[in-house]
Amino acid sequence: MRKFFQELKADLKFKSAGPGQKLSEPSRVPREKPKAEAAPKPRQGPTDEAQMAAAAALARMELRAKAKAPMSQEAVRNQVRKELMAEAAASDKRLSAEVKDLTCPDKDGAAALSVSGVYFICPLTGAVVRKDQKEKHLREAIQSYFSVDPVAASIMEIHTFNKDQKKVRAGVETIAKYLDNIYLHPEEEKYRKIKLQNKVFQERISCLEGIHRFFQAIGFETKTLPVPGQGKESKQTTEEYYILREEMLTKLEDLRDYKEQLLSSEPVRAQLDRQLSVFKPSPEAARFELPNDFYNLTVEEIKREQHLRTEAVEKASMLRTRAMREKEEQREMRKYNYTLLRVRFPDGYILQGTFYAWESLSVLYTFVREALRDDWLPFELLGPGGLKLTDENLAFNECGLVPAALLTLAWDAAVMADVQAAGEEPPASPLKPQLLSRVQTLS
């Protein structure tokens, strides 16, 4: 048994020695065991140069694709809509800022404002009142004038407080015909009666504020008369009339004067107070902080305009034309009703005034000239950026001088050279002494 196991081991050892070989053959190199495969190294990302090359290749491929397949109309509309939406977003952002400015004023309040507000001068009393008190003050002034001249006060009331001037003109001309008939035919009783329920009277005259006070002031009185032509047995109805009093027949010339006064009168308008101010030279001359009075749009109007713009953009499917751009510019021009202008003189002093945005440059030239010690000296005004403002017929909002702007005054060089050649000493300041006596400091 032991011999059997020894032979078995020898046989296994012989087989494991590999294939046999002859003694005359060269010895073979023993076969090595296969090594385990090395773990793969992690792949590195592309270099910057490779990324740039790939991006350029993709761009070329996109250009070829676009050249082969042009954009469809739907794609063009989508692109335009995106551009309009972006523009509307920027516009809405500006409007939102304006709403915030109007609804959330600066904490510093009036102390940080360039001017405290917009003021007006009442032509009847000479009082200076704020913009929001103007209408109330005018009404009170006209009411108080009834005790002085009731005819003139009622005429002022008609022309001032009825905003539709076409209706005012139609009503006034109809009243003038009534008075003409009385003046030309004083013996005719029918012309001295005016039925209040008359259709023409109701549509043209009765709707106007101040009319009834006018008729009372010129000698008419209200009476209720029965309707003519009714039988005694039927129930009588009555109508109201204006009847001219008998004593006014001896004052027909007064009636004619009242008619002329009614036709020639104009609305009573409060005058804009320029709030003329003079400031010392200051680096803050170009900084403006305006109150809400300078904005023509209220908070509600700005919000409504923002909503309308959003709706318009959603419906838009074409590029803005020149007419559309001009319409947008006109809307921006109407946004401001007033403008605060400063004129800086060569010596650095600053003249400031408040103006309507639609007033012309000639008004500003007159304003500056009236403030000069020597108003004959020729000068020109330069707008922001040094632009010469030579066309005095242009409005401030057409020149971009709203809602505020700093301008520069430049003397005529030839005239100033002649003044110096004559040996005359120029004054220390070109402004009038009474203005310099109340000079202020810009804060």
C-alpha positions as CSV (number, residue, x, y, z in Angstrom):
1,M,0.0,0.0,0.0
2,R,2.8,2.4,0.8
3,K,4.5,1.6,-2.5
4,F,1.2,2.5,-4.3
5,F,1.0,5.9,-2.7
6,Q,4.7,6.6,-3.5
7,E,4.2,5.8,-7.2
8,L,1.1,8.0,-7.3
9,K,3.0,11.0,-5.8
10,A,5.8,10.5,-8.2
11,D,3.4,10.4,-11.2
12,L,1.8,13.7,-10.0
13,K,5.2,15.3,-9.6
14,F,6.2,14.2,-13.0
15,K,3.1,15.7,-14.6
16,S,3.5,19.0,-12.8
17,A,7.0,19.4,-14.2
18,G,5.6,20.3,-17.6
19,P,6.0,18.9,-21.0
20,G,9.1,16.8,-21.6
21,Q,12.1,17.8,-23.7
22,K,15.1,16.1,-25.2
23,L,18.5,16.5,-23.7
24,S,19.8,17.9,-27.0
25,E,17.3,20.9,-26.9
26,P,18.1,24.2,-25.2
27,S,16.6,24.6,-21.8
28,R,13.3,26.5,-21.7
29,V,12.6,29.5,-19.5
30,P,10.1,28.6,-16.9
31,R,6.7,30.2,-17.6
32,E,5.9,33.0,-15.2
33,K,2.6,33.2,-13.5
34,P,0.2,35.9,-14.9
35,K,0.3,39.0,-12.9
36,A,-2.8,40.7,-11.6
37,E,-4.0,43.5,-13.8
38,A,-3.2,47.0,-12.5
39,A,-6.1,49.2,-11.4
40,P,-7.0,51.7,-14.2
41,K,-6.0,55.3,-13.4
42,P,-8.9,57.8,-13.1
43,R,-9.6,59.8,-16.3
44,Q,-8.5,63.4,-16.2
45,G,-10.9,66.2,-17.4
46,P,-10.2,68.1,-20.7
47,T,-7.8,70.9,-20.5
48,D,-8.9,74.6,-21.0
49,E,-7.6,74.5,-24.5
50,A,-9.6,71.4,-25.3
51,Q,-12.7,73.0,-23.9
52,M,-12.3,76.1,-26.0
53,A,-11.7,74.0,-29.1
54,A,-14.9,72.0,-28.3
55,A,-16.9,75.2,-27.8
56,A,-15.7,76.6,-31.1
57,A,-16.6,73.4,-32.9
58,L,-20.1,73.5,-31.4
59,A,-20.5,77.1,-32.4
60,R,-19.5,76.2,-36.0
61,M,-22.0,73.3,-36.0
62,E,-24.8,75.6,-34.8
63,L,-24.0,78.2,-37.5
64,R,-24.1,75.5,-40.1
65,A,-27.5,74.3,-38.8
66,K,-28.9,77.9,-38.8
67,A,-27.6,78.4,-42.3
68,K,-29.3,75.2,-43.5
69,A,-32.6,75.9,-41.6
70,P,-33.6,79.6,-41.3
71,M,-35.8,80.7,-38.3
72,S,-39.5,80.2,-38.7
73,Q,-42.0,83.0,-38.2
74,E,-43.0,81.5,-35.0
75,A,-39.4,81.5,-33.8
76,V,-39.0,85.1,-34.8
77,R,-42.1,86.1,-32.9
78,N,-40.9,84.2,-29.8
79,Q,-37.6,86.1,-30.0
80,V,-39.3,89.4,-30.4
81,R,-41.6,88.6,-27.5
82,K,-38.6,87.8,-25.3
83,E,-37.0,91.1,-26.2
84,L,-40.2,93.0,-25.5
85,M,-40.7,91.2,-22.2
86,A,-37.2,92.1,-21.2
87,E,-37.8,95.8,-22.1
88,A,-41.1,95.8,-20.2
89,A,-39.4,94.3,-17.2
90,A,-36.9,97.1,-17.2
91,S,-39.7,99.7,-17.7
92,D,-41.8,98.1,-14.9
93,K,-38.8,98.3,-12.6
94,R,-38.5,102.0,-13.2
95,L,-42.3,102.4,-12.6
96,S,-42.1,100.4,-9.4
97,A,-39.3,102.7,-8.2
98,E,-41.4,105.7,-9.0
99,V,-44.4,104.2,-7.1
100,K,-42.0,103.5,-4.2
101,D,-40.8,107.1,-4.3
102,L,-44.3,108.4,-4.2
103,T,-45.7,106.1,-1.6
104,C,-42.6,105.9,0.7
105,P,-41.0,109.3,0.9
106,D,-37.5,109.8,2.2
107,K,-37.2,109.7,6.0
108,D,-35.4,113.0,6.0
109,G,-38.6,114.6,4.6
110,A,-38.7,118.2,3.4
111,A,-35.2,118.9,4.8
112,A,-33.7,116.9,1.9
113,L,-35.8,118.4,-0.8
114,S,-34.4,120.9,-3.3
115,V,-37.7,122.8,-3.1
116,S,-40.5,122.3,-0.6
117,G,-43.2,122.1,-3.3
118,V,-45.0,123.8,-6.1
119,Y,-46.7,127.1,-5.2
120,F,-49.1,129.5,-6.9
121,I,-50.0,133.2,-6.5
122,C,-53.7,134.0,-6.3
123,P,-54.5,136.9,-8.7
124,L,-57.4,138.1,-6.5
125,T,-55.7,138.1,-3.1
126,G,-52.0,137.9,-3.9
127,A,-51.6,135.0,-1.5
128,V,-49.1,132.3,-2.2
129,V,-50.6,128.8,-1.7
130,R,-49.5,125.3,-2.3
131,K,-50.6,123.4,-5.4
132,D,-53.0,121.2,-3.5
133,Q,-54.7,124.3,-1.9
134,K,-54.9,126.3,-5.1
135,E,-58.5,125.3,-6.2
136,K,-59.9,125.8,-2.7
137,H,-58.3,129.2,-2.2
138,L,-59.6,130.4,-5.6
139,R,-63.1,129.3,-4.8
140,E,-63.0,131.1,-1.4
141,A,-61.6,134.2,-3.0
142,I,-64.4,134.3,-5.7
143,Q,-67.1,133.6,-3.1
144,S,-65.9,136.5,-1.0
145,Y,-65.9,138.8,-4.1
146,F,-69.7,138.4,-4.4
147,S,-70.1,141.0,-1.6
148,V,-68.1,143.5,-3.8
149,D,-69.4,142.8,-7.3
150,P,-71.9,139.9,-7.7
151,V,-72.0,140.1,-11.5
152,A,-68.2,139.9,-11.9
153,A,-68.0,137.1,-9.2
154,S,-70.6,135.0,-11.0
155,I,-68.9,135.5,-14.3
156,M,-65.6,134.4,-12.8
157,E,-67.3,131.4,-11.3
158,I,-68.8,130.3,-14.7
159,H,-65.5,130.6,-16.6
160,T,-63.2,129.2,-13.8
161,F,-65.0,126.2,-12.3
162,N,-66.4,124.7,-15.5
163,K,-63.5,122.8,-17.0
164,D,-65.1,122.0,-20.4
165,Q,-64.5,125.3,-22.3
166,K,-66.6,124.2,-25.3
167,K,-69.6,123.8,-23.1
168,V,-68.9,127.1,-21.4
169,R,-68.6,128.9,-24.8
170,A,-71.9,127.3,-26.0
171,G,-73.7,128.3,-22.8
172,V,-72.3,131.8,-22.7
173,E,-73.3,132.5,-26.4
174,T,-76.9,131.2,-25.7
175,I,-77.2,133.6,-22.7
176,A,-75.9,136.4,-24.9
177,K,-78.7,135.8,-27.4
178,Y,-81.3,136.0,-24.5
179,L,-79.9,139.3,-23.4
180,D,-79.7,140.6,-27.0
181,N,-83.4,139.9,-27.5
182,I,-84.3,141.8,-24.4
183,Y,-82.1,144.7,-25.3
184,L,-83.5,144.9,-28.9
185,H,-87.1,144.2,-28.0
186,P,-87.7,145.5,-24.5
187,E,-91.5,145.8,-25.1
188,E,-91.8,142.1,-25.9
189,E,-92.7,140.2,-22.7
190,K,-91.9,136.8,-24.1
191,Y,-88.2,137.8,-24.3
192,R,-88.1,138.7,-20.6
193,K,-89.1,135.2,-19.6
194,I,-86.8,132.2,-19.8
195,K,-88.4,128.7,-19.2
196,L,-86.0,126.6,-17.0
197,Q,-87.4,123.4,-18.4
198,N,-86.6,124.4,-21.9
199,K,-84.5,121.8,-23.7
200,V,-81.9,124.3,-24.9
201,F,-81.7,125.9,-21.5
202,Q,-81.2,122.5,-19.8
203,E,-78.6,121.2,-22.2
204,R,-76.5,124.4,-22.6
205,I,-77.0,126.6,-19.6
206,S,-78.4,124.9,-16.6
207,C,-75.6,122.4,-16.4
208,L,-72.9,125.1,-15.8
209,E,-71.8,126.1,-12.3
210,G,-72.5,129.7,-11.5
211,I,-75.3,130.3,-14.0
212,H,-78.1,130.7,-11.5
213,R,-76.1,133.3,-9.5
214,F,-75.4,135.2,-12.7
215,F,-79.1,135.5,-13.6
216,Q,-80.0,136.6,-10.1
217,A,-77.1,139.2,-10.2
218,I,-78.2,140.8,-13.4
219,G,-81.9,141.3,-12.4
220,F,-83.7,138.0,-13.0
221,E,-85.9,136.3,-10.4
222,T,-87.4,132.8,-10.3
223,K,-91.1,132.5,-10.6
224,T,-93.5,129.6,-11.0
225,L,-96.2,130.2,-13.6
226,P,-99.1,128.0,-14.8
227,V,-98.7,126.4,-18.2
228,P,-100.7,128.4,-20.7
229,G,-103.6,126.9,-22.8
230,Q,-105.0,124.6,-20.1
231,G,-108.7,124.5,-19.3
232,K,-110.2,125.6,-16.0
233,E,-111.6,122.2,-15.3
234,S,-108.3,120.3,-15.9
235,K,-105.7,120.1,-13.3
236,Q,-103.2,122.9,-13.9
237,T,-99.5,122.3,-14.1
238,T,-96.8,124.8,-13.4
239,E,-93.4,125.6,-14.8
240,E,-90.5,127.6,-13.4
241,Y,-89.2,130.7,-15.2
242,Y,-86.6,133.4,-15.0
243,I,-88.4,136.7,-15.2
244,L,-86.6,140.0,-15.6
245,R,-87.6,142.5,-13.0
246,E,-89.4,145.6,-14.2
247,E,-86.9,148.1,-12.9
248,M,-84.2,146.5,-15.2
249,L,-86.0,147.8,-18.2
250,T,-84.6,151.2,-17.3
251,K,-81.1,149.7,-17.2
252,L,-80.8,148.1,-20.6
253,E,-77.3,149.5,-21.1
254,D,-76.2,147.6,-18.1
255,L,-77.6,144.4,-19.5
256,R,-75.6,145.0,-22.7
257,D,-72.4,145.6,-20.6
258,Y,-73.1,142.4,-18.6
259,K,-73.4,140.5,-21.9
260,E,-70.1,141.9,-23.2
261,Q,-68.4,141.1,-19.9
262,L,-69.7,137.6,-20.0
263,L,-68.4,137.0,-23.5
264,S,-65.0,138.5,-23.0
265,S,-64.1,137.0,-19.6
266,E,-61.4,134.3,-19.2
267,P,-60.9,131.8,-16.4
268,V,-59.2,133.0,-13.3
269,R,-55.8,131.3,-13.2
270,A,-53.4,131.3,-10.3
271,Q,-49.9,132.2,-11.5
272,L,-47.1,129.7,-10.9
273,D,-44.7,131.1,-8.3
274,R,-41.1,130.8,-9.6
275,Q,-39.7,130.6,-6.1
276,L,-36.6,132.4,-7.3
277,S,-33.6,131.5,-5.2
278,V,-29.9,132.3,-5.3
279,F,-27.3,129.9,-4.0
280,K,-23.6,130.2,-3.3
281,P,-21.2,128.1,-5.4
282,S,-21.6,124.4,-4.4
283,P,-20.6,121.0,-5.7
284,E,-24.1,119.8,-5.0
285,A,-25.6,122.0,-7.8
286,A,-26.4,119.0,-10.0
287,R,-28.1,117.0,-7.2
288,F,-31.9,117.3,-7.0
289,E,-34.5,115.9,-4.6
290,L,-38.0,116.8,-5.9
291,P,-41.3,116.6,-4.0
292,N,-44.3,114.7,-5.4
293,D,-45.8,117.9,-6.7
294,F,-43.5,117.8,-9.7
295,Y,-45.0,114.5,-11.0
296,N,-48.0,114.8,-13.2
297,L,-49.0,111.2,-12.5
298,T,-50.5,110.1,-9.2
299,V,-49.7,106.8,-7.5
300,E,-52.8,105.2,-9.0
301,E,-52.1,106.5,-12.5
302,I,-48.5,105.1,-12.3
303,K,-49.8,101.7,-11.2
304,R,-52.4,101.7,-14.0
305,E,-49.8,102.6,-16.6
306,Q,-47.6,99.8,-15.4
307,H,-50.5,97.4,-15.8
308,L,-51.3,98.7,-19.3
309,R,-47.7,98.3,-20.4
310,T,-47.6,94.7,-19.2
311,E,-50.8,93.9,-21.1
312,A,-49.4,95.6,-24.3
313,V,-46.2,93.5,-24.1
314,E,-48.2,90.3,-23.8
315,K,-50.1,91.1,-27.0
316,A,-47.1,92.5,-28.9
317,S,-45.7,90.3,-31.7
318,M,-43.7,92.8,-33.8
319,L,-40.8,95.1,-33.4
320,R,-41.3,98.7,-32.2
321,T,-41.7,101.1,-35.1
322,R,-40.7,104.8,-35.1
323,A,-44.2,105.9,-34.4
324,M,-44.3,103.6,-31.4
325,R,-41.0,105.1,-30.1
326,E,-42.3,108.6,-30.6
327,K,-45.5,107.7,-28.7
328,E,-43.4,106.4,-25.8
329,E,-41.4,109.6,-25.8
330,Q,-44.5,111.7,-25.7
331,R,-45.8,109.6,-22.8
332,E,-42.6,110.3,-20.9
333,M,-42.9,114.0,-21.7
334,R,-46.4,114.1,-20.1
335,K,-45.2,112.4,-17.0
336,Y,-43.9,115.7,-15.5
337,N,-45.9,118.9,-15.2
338,Y,-43.2,121.1,-13.7
339,T,-39.5,121.3,-13.8
340,L,-36.9,122.8,-11.4
341,L,-34.1,124.6,-13.3
342,R,-30.8,125.9,-12.0
343,V,-28.5,128.3,-14.0
344,R,-24.9,128.4,-12.9
345,F,-23.0,131.7,-13.6
346,P,-19.3,131.9,-14.4
347,D,-18.6,133.0,-10.8
348,G,-20.3,129.8,-9.5
349,Y,-23.4,131.4,-8.1
350,I,-26.6,129.6,-8.9
351,L,-30.0,131.0,-9.9
352,Q,-33.0,128.6,-9.4
353,G,-36.6,128.7,-10.5
354,T,-39.7,126.6,-11.0
355,F,-41.4,126.3,-14.4
356,Y,-44.1,124.5,-16.3
357,A,-42.6,121.6,-18.2
358,W,-44.3,122.8,-21.4
359,E,-43.0,126.4,-21.2
360,S,-40.5,127.5,-23.8
361,L,-36.8,128.3,-23.4
362,S,-37.6,132.0,-24.0
363,V,-39.3,132.1,-20.6
364,L,-36.1,130.9,-19.0
365,Y,-34.0,133.5,-20.9
366,T,-36.4,136.2,-19.7
367,F,-36.2,134.9,-16.1
368,V,-32.4,135.0,-16.1
369,R,-32.3,138.4,-17.8
370,E,-34.6,140.0,-15.2
371,A,-32.2,138.8,-12.5
372,L,-29.1,140.5,-14.0
373,R,-27.6,143.7,-12.8
374,D,-27.0,144.6,-16.5
375,D,-29.8,143.0,-18.4
376,W,-28.4,144.2,-21.8
377,L,-25.5,141.8,-21.7
378,P,-25.9,139.0,-24.2
379,F,-25.5,135.5,-23.0
380,E,-26.3,131.9,-24.0
381,L,-27.4,128.9,-22.0
382,L,-25.7,125.5,-22.1
383,G,-27.6,122.4,-21.2
384,P,-26.3,119.2,-19.7
385,G,-23.3,118.0,-21.6
386,G,-22.5,121.5,-22.9
387,L,-25.3,121.5,-25.5
388,K,-26.1,125.1,-26.7
389,L,-29.8,125.9,-26.2
390,T,-30.3,128.4,-29.0
391,D,-33.9,127.6,-30.2
392,E,-35.9,129.6,-27.6
393,N,-39.2,128.2,-29.0
394,L,-38.5,124.7,-27.8
395,A,-40.3,123.5,-24.6
396,F,-38.3,122.3,-21.6
397,N,-39.7,118.7,-22.0
398,E,-38.7,118.7,-25.6
399,C,-35.1,119.6,-24.6
400,G,-35.0,116.9,-21.9
401,L,-34.9,119.5,-19.1
402,V,-37.5,117.8,-17.0
403,P,-38.1,117.2,-14.1
404,A,-34.9,119.1,-13.1
405,A,-31.7,120.2,-14.8
406,L,-28.5,122.3,-14.2
407,L,-27.6,124.7,-17.0
408,T,-24.6,126.9,-17.5
409,L,-24.6,130.6,-18.5
410,A,-21.9,131.8,-20.9
411,W,-21.3,135.4,-21.8
412,D,-20.9,136.6,-25.4
413,A,-17.1,136.5,-25.8
414,A,-17.0,139.4,-28.3
415,V,-19.0,141.7,-26.1
416,M,-17.0,140.9,-23.0
417,A,-13.8,141.6,-24.9
418,D,-15.2,145.0,-25.8
419,V,-16.1,145.7,-22.2
420,Q,-12.6,144.8,-21.1
421,A,-11.0,146.9,-23.9
422,A,-13.1,149.9,-22.7
423,G,-11.4,149.6,-19.3
424,E,-14.6,149.1,-17.4
425,E,-14.4,147.0,-14.3
426,P,-17.0,144.2,-14.3
427,P,-19.1,144.0,-11.1
428,A,-18.3,141.4,-8.5
429,S,-21.4,139.5,-9.4
430,P,-23.7,139.9,-12.4
431,L,-26.8,139.4,-10.3
432,K,-28.9,142.2,-8.8
433,P,-27.8,143.3,-5.3
434,Q,-31.3,142.6,-3.8
435,L,-31.0,139.0,-4.9
436,L,-27.5,138.6,-3.5
437,S,-28.7,140.0,-0.2
438,R,-30.7,136.8,0.3
439,V,-28.3,134.2,-1.0
440,Q,-28.5,130.7,0.4
441,T,-26.3,127.7,0.8
442,L,-27.2,124.4,-1.0
443,S,-27.6,121.6,1.5
